[in-house]
């Protein structure tokens, strides 16, 4: 079988029927996947990325309300009645440790939901790009999709940068992907990685969303997002729950939320 690597520029490009047996990495750098990785890394007991406010309420109804945190955004706005918004800084260890977080966003968690038929569904960002690349190599994945969540159907530079960061670490020697069948977007991402992918903060500053962060005095958030290799966490979504990959392999994947 030919090894295949495809980059999808928006979540709307996902064709769920093509995903079974493939490994999919969803990237929404500003901010869903960066925040999800941070929440799990900071000690949350359970992390549930959901597709909609309706699904959020359904999942919440099965969890212990005394240990529950609702977080996320809709249309870039904080959700009325929710505990936290979309930013990683809102989920420090002292808040999330040993608690359940239900998280919903406009683009990133919807992309995760659309990719649910994948054989393996990973959450990627710039911070954990090297760890994700190592995992892909170690598992010998031969059919890989890297999905840039985008923004309401539009291409976003920051998600593309996340994809290029993963590819840069998949091919550090310039030839590891020789023989792979790449789609056009994957080829372009690889070329970008070979060129400007080594300077993520500079690229983020030039993006539309990055300019918003700068204009709103959120430089530290931008720097946090762009710190390549700051996280060694590889996280997989299985049955609607985000887990560390090792934990996902070791524990039953059939437990309902709130029953463990």
Residue, then its C-alpha position, 0 to 999 in steps of 0.5 A: x500500500x502506498x503511504x499517503x499524507x494529506x493536509x486539509x485546509x479547513x474542517x469542511x474538507x473532511x470526508x468522514x467516509x474516507x477516514x476509517x483506518x487512517x490517523x487524523x491530526x486536528x489542528x486549531x492553534x488559536x485556540x481549541x487544540x492548544x487549549x485542549x492539550x493544556x487542559x489535559x496536561x494540567x491534570x484534568x480528570x476528563x476532557x470532553x471536546x464536543x460539537x455543539x452547545x446541545x452536545x455539551x449539555x448532554x455530556x454535562x448531564x452525565x458528569x458529576x456537577x461538583x467536579x464539572x467545568x464548562x468552557x469554550x467559545x462560540x463565534x469568538x465570544x465567551x459562552x454565557x453561563x460557562x465557567x471559562x473561555x477558550x484561552x489556555x491561561x484560563x485552565x491552570x492546574x489549581x482549577x482543572x486538576x482532577x475535574x471534568x472539562x466539557x469544551x466546545x468551540x466554533x471550529x476546532x471541536x467541530x473538526x474533531x467531531x467530524x473526524x471521529x470515524x478515523x482509526x486514530x484521532x489525535x489533537x495537535x498544535x504547534x506546542x506538541x508538534x514534535x511529539x505528534x510527529x514522533x508518535x506518527x513515526x513510531x506507530x508506522x502510520x501509513x495513511x495520515x490526514x492533518x486537518x487544519x480547522x480553519x475559521x468558518x470555512x476559511x483558510x487560517x495561517x496559524x493552523x497551516x503553521x501547525x501542520x507545517x510544524x508537524x511535517x517539519x518534524x516528520x521529515x527532519x532530514x529532508x527525505x523521510x517522506x520520500x515515496x509518500x503520496x502527498x496531496x497538493x496541500x501537504x506538498x505546499x506545507x512541506x515546502x513551507x516547513x523547509x523554508x519559514x517553518x522554523x520561525x513560528x512566532x514571526x509567522x503568527x504575528x503576520x496572520x490575521x488572528x495573530x494581529x488580533x492578539x497583538x492589538x488586544x495585548x495578548x502577546x503572551x498568548x501568541x508566544x504560548x501558542x507558538x512555542x514549538x516542542x513545549x509539550x510532550x503530550x500526545x492526546x487521542x480522542x476516543x469515544x468522545x473523550x480526550x486521553x493521553x495516548x498511553x492511557x487510551x491504550x491501557x484503559x477501557x475505551x467503553x466506559x461512559x462519561x462519569x462512570x469511571 
